[in-house]
Amino acid sequence: MLSQEFLQKLRLPDLDDVSQYISSVSTPMLGGELARRSVLLNRDDHLTHFYDDARTMYEFFLRGARVSNNGPCLGSRKPKQPYEWMSYREVMERTENLGSAFLHKGHSKTTDSHIGIFSQNRPEWTISELACYTYSLVSVPLYDTLGTEAIAYIIDKACISTIVCDVVDKVNLVLDCVKDRESSVKTIVLMETPSADLINRGQQAGIHIISLQEMEAIGKANHRQPVPPRPEDMAVICFTSGTTGNPKGAMLTHGNIVSNCSAFIKMTEGDIRWLSDDLNTLKPTVFPVVPRLLNRMYDKIFGQANTSLKRWLLGFAYRRKEAEMMKGIVRRDSIWDWLIFRKVQASLGGRVRLMLTGAAPVSPTVLTFLRAAIGCQFYEGYGQTECTAGCTATMPGDFSAGHVGAPLPCNTLKLVDVPEMNYLAVNGEGEVCVKGPNVFQGYLKDPEKTVETIDADGWLHTGDIGKWLPNGTLKIVDRKKHIFKLAQGEYIAPEKIENVYSRSDAVAQIFVHGDSLQACLVAVVVPDPEFLSGWTKRTLGLEGSYQELCGRAEVKAAILDDMVRLGKEGGLKSFEQVKAVSLHTELFSIENGLLTPTLKAKRNEMRQHFRSQIDEMYAGIKM
């Protein structure tokens, strides 16, 4: 529960005045730019750090070691086995050994500073990253979902000579990338023990393949004192997958990352204790989550309420807990928790005290319900790689939904005119622009793209369209980049329409299409495989397998009707409503090339992939 002491610190008289507090979070700045910043700032400068002794990622690690008194740092386990933990001191020793080996191999802060890390999440990933931070080197994460061509591009763009890989398959992928051409790669460090054949294949390509264990032994024998970075030094180059063209390398400094982390700590001061990534075993108190998982949780809860009595009880329990929540009471020990929501809370480990969602929009209905059902502080954030991660977040005590909160203390936000879409800053609408110490340094060796993204005054142009709400929070309402015109000249932002239609219980994924040669929109819909059968039985009285139901014309018509209904409720104009749908039975995914690694739609690839369905839909529309 939000304490009276916390509210008094914010100079509020009681919980009823939370809305007044939220409305003052964003206040226009002087200078005529209509820019807004967090009220939590008590000085003119943006928040750059929270702890005086933690201004770089290396200092973050040192502070963790000290505060925990050399407590457990990194844990891992095999299936059905208990966790095995390394202490901070053990991790520090390994990072210094590996970092010393990097220096022994010729890497330094000023020469050949980029280290590729090509691995799934595991302790060695973190050790490799910390080794870079300890010696002022720069980590460059690689992802196999980018594909061979993109990985080769990143290796060349960043001039990476050493890559740390977790498994043999990734080593082979790198070797395929550099085959039959000049490459910067000289060393591949494998977290496993490489076979003789793999080592020989590397030698043929002029690449030394060595195990992580051997690499650490080299560093131990040639130990170097840490070379601590400064806040302005580069920490990571994060290549954004992009929906079109080659990946762009966003350059992030230690100061960028620290300011963003510190801003969230400031926003939620007193609430964060420990962070874990295993719900059942470690019973986390902090749980970051993507909206799609929230939608699945919501659908599963209501799917189990399969009688009118159960649905009535669920609705009644939710309304009682929502009423408490709106008064500032957040708890898990009410009678409704014991009777109705205990299983939901147990599925998350039973100890979650803080949840954070972002990366995509979440339905206000879903967010409000789960806030009440789970009984914890539940924040929604907004941002992108180019501003390190987040630039806004909802505030403690604000239980309203349908917005992404107020500016973080580390940055200022403003909206700029997008006249072709009729969004004007004087009306509180426009493209979201961000300025502050969390804004990245630009794209690696790509000045043209950098200038397109960061203007001469240092404002990051996000490409998202926002709207200031009366309480000072920001609502993302549109997307600038993917707009197109219909034949009659109307501008369309398909992602906004997709977000409305995705609220249908029958829809798992959707791709809305249109172009300047057509007068209306069509859509490819992937029905939800978990809930389609229940939905069709409830709405149409039809039963059958997923494939059978997707092939029935009446199911397609019912899904279209439900989407149009939601479109009307969501305020879509008539020309924004789709006129035909095609049902597709395979989920859009990274593996089939239709989604980026950050789960954004690759719209060009989708247009090509579904060209025959699109043509068929337009041919069947009678205008």
Residue, then its C-alpha position, 0 to 999 in steps of 0.5 A: m500500500l502507498s504509505q501516507e509518509f510517502l505522500q507527505k514527502l510529496r506534500l500531499p494531504d492524503l490518498d484522495d489527492v493522488s490525482q492532483y499529484i499525478s496532474s502536476v508530474s508534467t509541467p510545461m517548461l519555459g522557452g516556448e517548446l511546450a516541453r515537460r519534465s518530472v515533478l520529482l526533479n528538485r533542481d534544473d538538471h536531469l537526474t543522472h544518477f541515484y547513488d553517488d558511488a554508482r555512476t557507471m555499470y562497473e560501479f553498480f557491480l561494486r556497490g552490489a558487492r558491498v551492499s550485499n556483503n559479498g552475497p549471491c550474485l549469479g545463479s543458474r540451474k539445470p532442469k529439476q535441479p536446485y540453483e547454484w550460486m556464485s558470490y560477488r567475489e567469485v564473479m569479480e575474480r572471473t570477470e577480471n580474469l576474462g577482462s585481463a585476457f581481452l587486454h592480453k589479446g590486444h583489446s584496450k579502451t582506445t584500440d579494438s574495444h568492441i567485444g561481441i557477445f553471442s549467447q542466450n541468457r546465462p551467467e557467462w553472458t553477464i560475466s562477459e559483459l562485466a569483463c567489458y565494463t571492468y576494463s572500459l571495453v564495449s559489449v556488442p550483443l549479437y542475436d541469431t534471430l537477426g540472421t546470417e546476413a545481419i550478423a555479418y553486417i554487424i561484425d563488419k560495422a563494429c569491426i569486432s575481432t573477438i566474439v564470445c559464444d555460448v554454443v557450437d551452433k553459434v560458432n558455426l554461424v559466425l564462421d559461415c558469416v566470414k567464409d570466403r571473405e575478409s573479416s575482422v574476427k580473429t578470436i572466438v571464445l566458446m563457453e563450452t569445450p570446442s572439438a578438434d574439428l571445430i578448432n580446425r575449421g576456425q584455423q582454416a578461416g584464420i580464427h583462433i577458437i578457444s574455450l572460456q575456461e582457457m581464456e580465463a586461465i590466460g587472464k589469470a596468468n596475465h592479470r591486469q588491474p581494472v580500468p574503470p570507465r567514466p560515465e561518458d564512456m561507451a558501454v554497449i552498442c545495441f543493434t536494433s533489429g529494425t523493420t526495414g534495412n540493415p540493423k542500426g547500432a545504437m551507442l549507449t554510454h554508462g551514463n545513459i544506462v545509469s541515468n535510466c536505471s536511476a530514474f526508475i529507482k527514483m520513481t519507485e523509491g523504497d519498493i525495489r529489493w531483489l530481482s530474479d528471473d524464475l517465478n516458481t523457484l526463486k519467488p521473485t518480488v520484481f517481475p518485468v513482463v510483456p503485454r502478450l503474457l498479460n493478455r494470456m493470463y487475463d484470457k486464461i482466468f476468464g476462460q476458467a470461469n466457464t459458468s455463469l456463477k463463476r463469471w459473476l463471482l469473478g466479476f464481483a471479486y474484481r470490482r471489490k478489489e478494484a474499489e479498494m485499489m482506487k482508494g490506494i489499498v493494494r494487498r493480497d490478504s482480502i477474502w477475495d484473494w483467498l477465494i478467487f485470486r490466490k491461484v493467480q498470485a501463486s502462479l507468479g511465485g506468490r511474493v511479487r511486489l512490483m511488476l513493470t510492463g512495456a515494449a507494446p501497448v497493453s489494454p486498459t481493461v487487462l491492466t486494471f484487472l491484473r493490478a487488482a487480481i495480483g495485488c501489487q504495484f504495477y507500472e507501465g512504461y514507454g521508451q525505446t533503445e535510443c533512449t536506453a530503455g524508458c522515458t516515461a512510467t506510471m507513478p506510484g498511486d496512479f491506478s488509472a490505465g490507458h496511458v504510459g505515465a509521466p516523464l522519468p526524472c532523467n529526461t524531458l519530453k515534448l510533442v512536435d507537430v505532424p501536420e500531415m496527420n493533423y497532430l499539433a503540439v498546441n493541441g497537446e498532440g504530436e511526435v514524442c521527442v526526448k532529451g536527457p542523459n539517457v538519450f543515446q550517442g547516435y548510430l555507429k558509423d551512420p551519421e545520416k540515420t543519426v541526424e534523422t533521429i537526433d535533431a540539432d538541439g539534441w532532441l530524440h525523435t521517436g516516431d511515435i505520436g503522443k497526446w498529453l492527458p489532463n492529468g499530465t500523463l502521456k498517451i501513445v495514440d499513433r505511429k508516424k513511421h508506418i503511415f500510408k495513404l488510401a486512394q481517396g487521400e486519407y492517412i492510415a496508421p495501421e498499428k493504431i488500428e491493430n491495437v484496437y482489433s487485438r482486444s478481440d478474444a478471438v484474435a491473437q495477432i493481426f496485420v492491417h494492410g492498405d495502399s494508395l491504389q486501394a480505397c479500403l483496408v484488409a487484414v490477415v488475422v491469426p486466431d488465438p489457438e488457445f481460445l478460438s474453440g471456446w469463443t466459437k462455441r460460445t458465440l456461434g455454437l460451433e465446435g471443431s479443431y483449430q484448423e477446421l474452425c479457421g477454414r469456416a466462412e462463418v467463423k471468419a465473418a464472426i471475427l470480422d464482425d467482432m473486430v468492427r464492433l471493437g473498432k466502433e467502440g475504440g473510435l475508429k473512423s469508417f475508413e479505418q475499419v477493415k472490409a475483409v479478413s483472411l485467417h492464417t493459422e501460423l503465428f507471426s514469429i521471429e523464426n518465420g521472419l515476420l517479427t523482429p527480435t523485439l517482436k515488432a511486425k516486419r511490415n514489408e516482409m508481411r506484405q510480400h508473405f501475404r500478397s496472394q491473400i491480400d490480392e484475393m481479399y481485394a478481389g472479393i470486396k464489392m465497393 
